[in-house]
Amino acid sequence: MLMTPTGSVDEEREICLSWSGGSVKPVHTFQVIPALPPKLERLSDLAYNLRWAWSHDTIELFRRLDQGLWEDVYHNPVKMLGAIDQARLEEAACDDAFLAHLERASNALDQYLRGEPSWFGKRHGGDDLPVVAYFSAEFGITESLSIFAGGLGVLAGDHLKSASDLGVPIVAVGLLYQQGYFRQHLNAAGWQQEAYEDNDFLNLPVRPVKGTVVRVRFPGREVAVQVWLAQVGRVKLYLLDTNLAINLPEDRDITDQLYGGDKDMRLRQEIVLGIGGCRALDALGLKPTVFHMNEGHSAFLALERIRCFMTRDKLSFGEAREVASASQIFTTHTPVPAGHDYFPADLMDRYFGDYLAAVSMPRKDFLALGRRNPQNENEDFCMTILAMRLSAYRNGVSALHGQVSREMWKDLWPQVPMDEIPVGHVTNGVHFRSWISAEMNQLYDRYLGPGWRDEPGDLALWRRVDSIPPEELWRTHERRRERLVAFARRRLLEQLKQRSSPQAEVDAAEEALDSEALTIGFARRFATYKRATMLFRDGERLARILNNRERPVQLIFAGKAHPKDDAGKDFIRQIVSLSRREDFRHRLVFLEDYDMAVARYLVQGCDVWLNTPQRPLEASGTSGMKALANGVLNLSTLDGWWDEAWKLKVNGHQPVGWAIGRGEHYDDAEYQAQVESAMLYDLLERDVAPAFYERSRDSVPRRWVAMMKSSIGSLCHFFNTHRMVQEYTECFYLVAHAGFRKLADDHAAGARRLAEWARRVEREWPHLRVEVVPNGTPDELRVGERLTVQARVQLGSLTPEDVVVELYTGRIDSHGALRGALATPMQPRKSQGSGSWLYIAEGVTCQHSGRHGFTVRVLPNHPDASTPFLPGLITWA
């Protein structure tokens, strides 16, 4: 090893000698770096670019150096290069075959980084390109970089990977946690225990950005924040770290644990992420034109941007808000009210007093930005509401979740019909190359062609799956199941030995599972609404299903409960307890410490992926998508993405998996679980197991393989992050960039005009009146017959250019309300004096018989407004 004196990570890091709490502090720090032979120097480039996380060939290169060490260092190539025996490096430097492999991997990285022409460059290249800043509290790039807890972080990581592949100009911002999320182990009783391990940043694939320390103001002090860089292919991920000697001990701990601490700690984390993240980008000379908030944790970035625009362009708060909001996108992932961050008013007062003074904003107006009811002084401040109010574009993460989100947040847009609440959806996906096994990768290359990796949204390409010989697809899948069973046995043995289990239990673990049996996987966060124990409601019936001599079934469970979720922990305890029963011992396994490495084995090797959330509490769910891409069939309640997938079937009538129920909802959750568990048992007994064990003469379950092909061919083109990122780019990023330019250019002249218009409209809106003019509309119309409606609108000092008047027609439901209504613009015909205008709609027809009705509404209208649905500004006849 070379011992290279580097001083500190930054001048802010500690270099003083002190004695504190029984520990000795150094007078100087230095970094020890690997001593790579000259021929192996490119290994460092490969290790520090996280593209290796989705390159099978690069991973195989590091495995080739030392397979055992690769596992010991938790698949971390940077740590591996610092720990490997120097003699092995010298040996590899003389190995022509290894050097050829290294050259191939290095050339592939170089070619990838050149990346031209990319999808974005071909489709949207030009002079005025957006720069998108993507903020998230967690990023799941690889298991060795422990700065994520679960699906939200993995989704963010896959987003960056696809953005890199597609050439979308994104920079990302997150937090570099000293401990990250917890490691899970179970005690003898099966209760989850949490252990937090320190991340050694200098042995991770991240590097400090020299000289880049930003500061965030807290009550009575400033907090220094070091910026680190993780290179994710072509995307730069900047990570923020407060563990600096200059900071107070309580502030050094801000980036200690992901989702750790109390409300005060969570607020400080989110200030560092949102405000500190903006300042980090500015310090780096980056000028994003679009900001994408992945959940509400980073919503304070909107406040920081408003303050900056006010300072730089001498704008009022309202004018700066227009500029900032026009270029902000907010994605919500949480359909459960308890999953959103709320802070009491006194805590907001403590941390944002200086902010209010800086922007000359009344306290009540500031707190109203985060309150559902701005007039309620007792309501806590909600980060999701702040993000909703200050973003021009908002979306859920599946079609069903979009509906749920509109219902959850409808109070922010009073009187707006539910289907017009300005919250859309972009359905999540997964980054296929990160999750598809090497064997399936090769199979797809052979029969689909290499285009599946670069253009996974091409439906015609995935239809080629029909050309894969059934026996070849099945044998490939069987090899993955064999590897899963071998992995599960090793993992189970390690678990039992670590908690000093009885020898009989250890011996039995060596025979756990069967590499040829129908294998069902369930792995996710153990939140109670995901109902991990629904399958175990009738233990005796389940035991009969698992131990059927002719059609055996086995279950592999994994997942973590939140440290404060005792109910979720009890679910784990119940499953572990059942796994010790004699009739479950060989058919049920719970794998501890679920992470991305465990997930890959499961989604690549199971036959069926089970998901049992209580509808509609699963926003999307992406584990089933990862299984889908590996040919694993999904069995799930119709919630999240599976509700959408079930409706998306396009490959004839061939099933793509199984649905538990048809989306029914019961007021009694216990009764619903009882009904759906009975459906699940019926499906396993009558459909799933028979299809799996129905074999042709060559031992291939051809009906099952046909379902695998149908699932892949019908769904893969949609449920991938390439399609998702393309949708964000074309529906949000480019539109937001154009809107930002329109408002921000020429010293924000457009924003000044828009804000002035908004003030004038808000001031005059209470005086606006609309009434339908009786004009002999008949009680009956024939299908296709024209309808003419007139309305008198009192605009006061507003003009017809300030508003849009619409005829709102639709069917009448059993409660007398309009449903499925259509809005048709009405035209001003003449002024009737004193601000009164006559509007008319002609030629409107009804294409279906039945009971119909209409009303008239008025909305504000401005060409630079992102939506006509401004809170509180809608008037109905």
LUMGUTOR-729308 format. One record per residue (C-alpha): x, y, z. Coordinates in steps of 0.5 Angstrom, whole numbers, plus 500, padded with zeros to 3 digits. Layout:
<nodes>
XYZ ...
</nodes>
This chain:
<nodes>
500500500 502507499 501512505 500519501 499525506 493528503 491533509 484532511 478531506 477539507 480544511 474544515 476537518 479536524 487537525 487538532 490534538 485533543 483528549 476527549 472522552 478517553 479518545 486521542 485526536 490526531 494532529 494530522 490525518 492522511 489517506 492510505 490509497 491502493 498501490 496499483 501496478 501501472 498496468 492496473 491503474 484503470 481499475 481505479 477509474 472503474 471502481 469510482 464510476 458506479 456504472 460498474 453496478 449495472 455492468 455484469 462484465 465489470 463486476 466479473 472483472 473484480 470478482 476475478 481478482 478475488 472472489 472471496 474478498 469481493 464478498 467480504 467487502 460487500 461488493 465494494 470495489 474501492 474497499 477491495 482494491 485497498 484490502 487485496 494482497 499486493 502479491 495478487 495485484 502483481 500477479 494480475 498485472 502479469 496475467 494476459 487474460 486478466 489484462 485483456 478483460 481489464 482493457 475490454 471493461 475500460 474501453 466499454 466505460 470510455 465509450 459509454 462516457 462519450 455516449 453520443 448520440 444519446 436518446 436525449 441528444 438525438 431527440 432533444 438536442 439544441 442550444 438551450 438545454 435544461 439542467 435538471 437537479 434531482 433531489 432525494 433523501 436517499 439513493 440506492 445505487 448499490 448495496 455497498 453505498 448504504 445511503 438508502 432504506 428501501 424502495 424510494 431510494 432504489 427508485 431514485 438510484 434507478 432514475 439516475 442510472 436510466 438518466 445516465 444511459 439516456 443522456 438526460 442532463 441531470 445532476 443529483 443531490 442527497 445526503 451522505 449518511 455516516 451510518 445510513 440505514 440499519 443492519 438487521 438481525 433477529 434474536 432467538 425469539 425472532 424479534 428484529 434487532 437493529 445495528 448501525 455501522 459507520 460508513 468509511 467514506 474513504 473506502 467508498 466509491 465517493 470522493 470529496 469535492 475539494 474546497 467545496 464546503 457550504 454553510 446553512 444558518 441555524 438558530 445562533 450558528 452556522 452549520 458547515 456542509 462538506 460536498 462529496 461526489 459519487 459518479 453514476 455513469 454520466 450523472 454526478 450525484 452530490 452528497 452532503 456531509 455535516 460531520 465536520 470538526 467545525 460543527 457542534 456535536 449535535 450538528 455533526 450528527 445531522 447526517 448520521 442516520 437515515 430517518 433517525 432521530 426526532 422531529 428536530 433532527 429530521 427538520 435539520 436534515 431536510 434543511 441541509 438537503 433542500 437549502 444546503 443542496 441548493 447552495 452546494 450546486 451554486 458553489 459548484 457553478 451549476 445553474 439548474 433550470 429545473 428542480 425535481 423533488 423526489 418526495 417532500 424531504 427536499 421541499 425547502 429548496 423552493 424557499 431557498 430558490 425564492 430567497 435567491 431570486 429575491 436577492 439577485 433580481 430584486 423581486 418581491 416574494 410573489 414574483 420570485 415564487 412564480 419563477 421558482 414554482 414554474 421550474 419545480 416538479 414534485 413527486 409524491 410516493 406516499 398514500 399513507 397520511 402518516 408517511 408525510 413529514 409534519 413539523 409543529 409551528 414553534 419548531 418552524 419558528 425556531 429555524 426559519 425566523 431569519 428566513 422570514 426577516 430576509 424575505 419580509 414575509 409575515 409568519 402567518 403567510 409563511 406557515 400557510 404554505 405548509 398548511 392544508 387550511 391556511 387559516 388554522 393556526 393549530 395545524 402543523 407544517 407539512 412538507 408535502 403541502 409545501 412542495 405541492 403549493 410551490 411546484 407547477 408540476 405534481 405527480 403520483 407514481 402509478 395511475 391508481 396512486 395519482 387518483 389516491 393523491 388527488 383525493 388526499 390533497 383535494 382540499 388544496 384546490 377547493 371546488 375543483 372537480 376530483 379528476 381535474 385536481 392538478 396532480 398527475 402520475 408517472 408510473 414507476 419503473 426499474 432499471 433492467 440492467 441493474 436487476 436482470 440476471 447475467 443468464 437472462 441478459 445473455 438470453 435477451 441478447 441472443 433473441 431480442 437483440 442488444 436493443 432491449 438494453 438501450 430501448 427497453 420501451 419498444 413493445 415490438 422488441 419485447 414481443 420477440 420473446 416468443 422466439 425464445 425456445 421454451 426449453 431454453 427459457 425454462 432451463 435458464 430460469 431453473 439455474 437461477 432458482 438453484 442459485 437462489 436455493 443455495 444462497 438461501 441455505 448459506 444465508 440461513 446457516 449463517 443466521 442460525 450460527 450467529 444467534 447460537 441456535 440449537 444444533 438440530 435447527 442448524 442441521 435442518 437448515 442444510 436441507 431447507 428448501 428444494 431446488 425443484 419446488 415451486 418457489 414463492 418470494 415475498 421481500 419488502 419493507 414490513 409495513 403493516 399495510 403490506 400485510 406480510 402475514 396474510 398468507 399465514 391466516 390459515 396455517 393448517 391449510 397453508 401447511 397442506 399446500 406447502 407439503 403437497 407430495 405431488 406439488 410442493 410449494 416453498 416460501 422465502 421471506 425477507 424484509 425490514 420493519 422500521 425501528 419504531 414499527 413494533 407491529 411490523 416487527 411482530 409480523 417478522 416474529 410470527 413468520 420466524 416462529 412458523 418457520 420453526 414448526 415441523 410442518 414448515 421447517 423445510 418449506 419456509 425461510 426468512 432471510 435476515 438483513 434484506 438489501 439489494 444483494 438479497 433482492 437480486 437473488 430473489 427477483 432472479 430466482 423465484 417462480 412467483 413474486 407475492 405481494 399482498 398490500 391493502 388497496 389502495 395503500 401501495 403507491 407503486 411497488 417496484 420489486 414485482 417489476 424486477 421479478 417481471 424482467 427476470 421472467 418471474 410471475 406476479 401474484 398480487 392484489 390489484 394495487 400500485 403498479 399491478 393494478 395498472 399492469 393487469 389492465 395493460 395486458 396486450 398479448 391476447 388473452 394469455 394471462 401474465 400472472 394472477 390477481 387476488 380479487 378484482 380491486 374490491 374495497 371493504 370498510 372492514 380491513 380485517 374482513 377484507 384480509 380474510 376474504 383475500 387470504 381465502 382467494 390466495 389459497 384458492 389461487 395457489 391450489 387451483 391455478 398456480 401449483 397445477 400450472 407449475 407442475 403440469 409438464 410436457 415429455 421434456 419436463 418443461 411446464 409449457 403453459 407456465 413458460 407461455 405465461 412467462 413469455 406473455 408477462 415479459 412481452 406485454 409488460 416489460 416495455 412499460 415498467 422500466 425507468 428508461 420509459 419513466 425518465 423519458 416521460 419525465 423529460 418530455 412531459 415535465 423537464 422540457 416544459 418546466 425549462 421552457 416555462 422557467 426561461 419565459 419567466 426568468 429571462 430579461 431580469 424576470 420581466 415575465 415573472 413580474 407581469 405574471 405576479 402582477 396579474 395574479 395579484 389583480 385577479 386574486 383581488 377582484 375574484 371575490 366580486 366575480 359572478 356567473 349565471 346561466 341565461 334562460 334561453 329555452 333549453 329543452 327538457 329533452 334532446 336527441 343524441 347528436 342534437 346541438 345544445 346552445 347555452 348562454 351565461 352572463 358573467 360579471 367580471 368587474 374590472 377583469 377582462 375576458 382575457 383574464 379568464 376562461 368561461 367554460 360550459 361543463 356538461 356530463 352525465 348525472 349520477 344517482 346522487 344528482 352530481 355531474 360525472 365524466 364531465 366535459 369542459 367546453 370554452 364559451 365565447 364572449 359575445 358582447 359587453 353589457 356594460 359595468 363589467 358584465 359580459 354575455 358568453 355563449 356556447 354553441 354546437 355542443 352535442 351529447 353522444 349518449 342517451 340518459 340523464 345529462 346536465 350542465 353548469 358554467 364555471 369561470 377560471 383564471 387564464 394567463 398564457 404563462 400560468 402552468 395551470 388554470 386551477 389556482 387555489 381558491 380561484 374558481 367560480 361556478 354558476 
</nodes>
